[in-house]
Amino acid sequence: MATRTIPDRKSSGSPSARLSPEQLVAAYRNMLLSRRLDDKEVQLKGQNKIFFQISGAGHEGILTAAGMVLKPAYDWFYLYYRDRALCLELGVTAAEMLYEAVGAAADPASGGRQMPSHWGHKAYNIVSASSPTGTQFLQGVGSAEASLRAKLLTIQEGFQKDEVVLITTGEGTTSEGEFWESLNTASNLKLPVVYLVEDNGYAISVPVEVNTAGGSISKLVSSFPNFFIEEVDGCDLLASYDTMQRAVDYARQRKGPALVHAHVIRPYSHSLSDDEKMYRPTAEREADAARDPVTQFPKWLLSEGHVTASELKQIQEEVDAVVLAATDDALAQPQPGADTVYFGVYSPDVDPTSEQFDTEDDPQFSGEPTTMVDLLNACMKDEMRRDKKILVFGQDVADVSREEHLGKVKGKGGVFKVTWGLQKEFGGSRVYNSPLAEANIVGRAIGLAVRGFKPVVEVQFFDYIWPAYMQLRNELATMRWRSNNNFSAPVVVRTTYGGYIRGAIYHSQTGASIFAHCPGLRVVCPSTALDANGLLRTAIRCDDPVLFLEHKHLYRQTYNKSAYPGPNFMIPFGKAKVVREGTDVTVVTYGATVRRAVTAANAVADSGISVEVIDLRTLSPWDRESVFESVKKTSRVIVAYEDALSWGFGAEISAAIADECFAWLDAPVKRIASADTFVGYAPSLEDAILPQVDDFKRAYEEIVKF
């Protein structure tokens, strides 16, 4: 094993002179309480009274010091599972921690929805933590960026003049790509963020030298500009306090981000699902025990005369009494009721399916008909004029990155020009380019949204959205539910998708079903310029995260043009549109296949087949009532979609129809979709793979034979 060098104390003066004996004793009490709670949870797990336990033991020194330096309800916190001592120092109570452990309804972190040690507390700005390691980095950077944007836009409500964001992590998680993406942005924007790397030498059983090239993350990141970086013995409370003070002061003074690399120990196994004796020799574990802050710090207090032996015993008895009372309290708490399972999946206060968002019947048209691109652009301009907290960013979305060039060049404004001119009108503080990193875009947007901004971000192509899937599925979609409605992230993610453009494998993907499968995420898919304008306005004004899918093939089609419908035109989610009425067959579809369904329906009308075409417009939610009503009228239904046939969105629609409308069906539910392969570049391949008008015509002719 590589040798681990623990840095000497680097104090700028005597910490004991700047911390009173009362503060030092209180720090010990906090460290001891943290350890006793860990021990109590281990005991409760052994008694099958709780169902998971992961320890913060050995990290108490640096975490208590961090809590002493930082300000609860003033600064912001993006933590990980070992941060018990920090949360206690910030104000979370022993009882509240055990509410988490037993899954109590009173649990302030999640209302019993998350496992223990997934910290969160709205009162102290501890943002809901999740299990995937490393997802907190970009969100924390986004929250720090919110401070920057608020200052640039003179927004004061909800912000402090010198607040900082603390992001904590173990050394193993620094191997995640999102860690490096976050460093890049924090450094580039000189954000007021402090990273605390709690290096206990092991990521479960994998030692630090296997995870980190050279074995030292602080040395590895030392080339990032604008960073304050310092190593410290995280078992030494006094050295830790000094180091954290310097790092936090650096960020408060807006000099840039800071990274504290704290060397700590892990006296217990990774979790109760792990046995460290299987991979750590006795001598190594004994060396760690000799540095244990919970046993060594009280010895120092005693030797320095800050406390007597009897006072130490009294503290231990008081802490044990607190833990016992908290345990009795927690075990008596009721669990959340079964009737609460849907609470917080979506906003309980703002319903985008409601009449509040339905102004579709009263458009205020003006100007000549124009394209989907132009009406999407017009909607964003309307909304940005209405709300200065709307931010637009992504790769290539700005007119220019170097603002001194504004007025000298035409400007980019996105690959498809959807965001063209936004930066010219609203400035680079609200419309700006991001690195080419999709997780960076979405993760930062989550952090900004938590702070009250409304990010409308762009992922350039759906085909490249997958690096952001972790942030979309595990973070954006779950934030409100997992925090029991204490935190939310109403981000709009715009992205282009679809084929019919000779785009081949990597510019033709249409996997909407993957995202519609995510509770908490709204999925929107307009087929006309007018619908795009109204649905985007609803997406921006609602309080849920939205994936807004824009079909590249439809951007500039002449058949779907519309005049500008006015700045208050909205279409509610879950409201389908009957684009062609009929009596013999219902076609349920969306996106680019709507036009093909209508064209084929017109073609078979002369042969006496009457086809009704329904454009869903939104996929999550989808308009079950309108679909079922049409199916009951025609008794035959075809579900059409551009994605591959198998496991597609149409399977869900088909199953629902079979379940709810079986008694009215005169024929099996049929599907039209792409071949179960990839989209080819050659026109002959693309035409054979994607649904065409002739495919619809054949399907209509076949289904009416039943």
PyMOL commands that set and color helices and strands:
alter all, ss='L'
color gray80, all
select helices_A, chain A and resi 15-18+21-46+60-69+84-90+94-102+122-124+136-152+172-175+177-189+208-211+213-215+217-220+237-252+276-278+282-289+293-303+309-331+338-340+355-357+372-386+403-405+422-426+438-450+462-464+466-476+479-482+505-507+512-516+529-541+552-554+593-605+624-634+649-660+662-664+683-689+693-703
alter helices_A, ss='H'
color red, helices_A
select strands_A, chain A and resi 76-78+165-170+193-199+202-203+206-207+228-233+258-263+366-370+390-394+431-433+454-459+492-497+522-524+546-551+562-564+577-580+585-589+611-615+618-620+637-644+670-674
alter strands_A, ss='S'
color yellow, strands_A
deselect
rebuild
show_as cartoon
